[in-house]
Amino acid sequence: MERIEKQMQFILEIDKEKQIKRKTLQSNGKDFEDDAQHAWHMAIMTLLLSEYANEKIDVLKTISMLLIHDLVEIDAGDTYAYDDQGLKTQNERENLAANRIFNLLPEDQAKKVLHLWNEFEERRTPEAKFARVMDNF
């Protein structure tokens, strides 16, 4: 399969993120947000609030992490913070999903995106730490 075909396959696959409803209400207090809305909001917040990071961050890298970190929920589903049963299997489900979804991309891009996803999950770099704050904010 050609590079552009793999990229398009990935782009079509991640469109499913719009169907994943979260347990978080939108500001109107009655509609639940979906994962794509959540990602968009975090990206904008990072653009606006990055000046408050405790350490200097690469804003594009941070936004990239935020845009990809929930894509695994296409397969793994959204695990609610108070879902004790779901939390027990969350890492396994999300790792399987990351490998399937990100490997739809050409190899070089798959490695880059998987690396960003793992960096977000590990929460060690300034970008990952700031991204986690935006995710929880």
C-alpha positions in Angstrom: 0.0 0.0 0.0 1.3 3.4 -0.9 2.1 6.0 1.8 -0.8 8.3 1.0 -3.2 5.3 1.1 -2.0 4.4 4.6 -2.3 8.0 5.7 -5.8 8.2 4.3 -6.8 4.9 6.0 -5.6 6.3 9.3 -7.4 9.6 8.8 -10.7 7.8 8.0 -10.2 5.5 11.1 -9.6 8.3 13.5 -12.9 10.0 12.4 -14.4 7.4 14.8 -13.1 9.5 17.6 -16.1 11.8 17.1 -18.4 9.0 18.2 -16.8 8.4 21.6 -18.9 10.1 24.2 -17.2 11.1 27.4 -18.7 11.6 30.9 -17.8 15.3 30.9 -20.6 17.8 30.3 -20.1 20.7 27.8 -20.3 24.2 29.2 -24.1 24.2 28.4 -24.5 21.7 31.3 -26.6 19.3 29.3 -24.6 17.8 26.5 -21.7 15.4 26.9 -18.6 16.1 24.9 -17.0 13.6 22.5 -13.3 12.8 22.3 -12.8 15.0 19.3 -14.3 18.0 21.0 -12.2 17.3 24.0 -9.0 17.1 21.9 -9.8 20.4 20.1 -10.5 22.2 23.4 -7.2 21.0 24.9 -5.3 22.1 21.8 -6.7 25.6 22.0 -6.1 25.8 25.8 -2.5 24.8 25.2 -2.0 27.6 22.7 -3.5 30.1 25.1 -2.1 28.8 28.4 1.3 27.5 27.6 2.9 30.6 29.1 1.9 29.2 32.6 3.8 26.0 32.2 6.3 25.4 35.0 9.0 24.6 32.4 9.5 25.7 28.8 7.5 23.5 26.5 7.4 22.8 22.8 3.8 23.9 22.1 3.5 22.0 18.8 4.7 18.8 20.5 2.3 19.2 23.4 -0.6 19.8 21.1 0.4 16.8 19.0 0.3 14.6 22.2 -3.1 16.0 23.1 -4.5 15.3 19.6 -3.4 11.7 19.6 -3.6 10.6 23.2 -7.3 9.6 23.2 -7.3 8.0 19.7 -6.8 4.6 21.4 -10.3 5.0 22.8 -11.6 4.1 19.3 -10.9 0.5 20.3 -10.4 0.6 24.0 -13.4 2.9 24.9 -13.3 5.8 27.3 -12.5 4.6 30.8 -14.2 6.8 33.3 -12.0 7.8 36.3 -14.4 6.1 38.8 -14.8 2.8 36.8 -12.9 0.4 39.0 -13.4 -2.6 36.7 -12.4 -0.7 33.6 -9.3 0.8 35.2 -8.0 -2.7 35.8 -7.8 -3.5 32.1 -7.3 0.1 30.7 -3.5 -0.2 30.1 -3.8 -3.5 28.3 -6.7 -2.4 26.1 -5.1 1.0 25.3 -1.7 -0.6 24.4 -3.4 -3.0 22.0 -5.4 -0.2 20.5 -2.3 2.0 20.1 -0.5 -0.7 18.2 -3.4 -1.4 15.8 -4.4 2.2 15.2 -1.0 3.9 14.9 0.3 1.0 12.7 -2.2 2.0 10.1 0.3 4.8 9.3 3.5 4.4 7.3 6.2 3.0 9.5 8.1 6.3 10.2 4.9 8.1 11.2 3.6 5.2 13.2 6.8 5.2 15.3 6.6 8.9 15.8 3.0 8.9 16.9 3.4 5.8 19.1 6.4 7.6 20.7 4.3 10.7 21.4 1.5 8.6 22.9 3.9 6.7 25.2 5.6 10.0 26.2 2.2 11.3 27.2 1.4 8.2 29.2 4.7 8.2 31.0 4.2 11.9 32.1 8.0 12.6 32.5 8.7 15.4 30.0 7.6 19.0 30.5 5.3 18.6 27.4 3.7 15.4 28.8 3.2 17.0 32.2 1.6 20.1 30.7 -0.5 17.9 28.4 -1.7 15.9 31.4 -2.7 19.1 33.2 -4.7 20.2 30.1 -6.3 16.8 29.9 -7.5 17.1 33.5 -8.4 20.8 33.3 
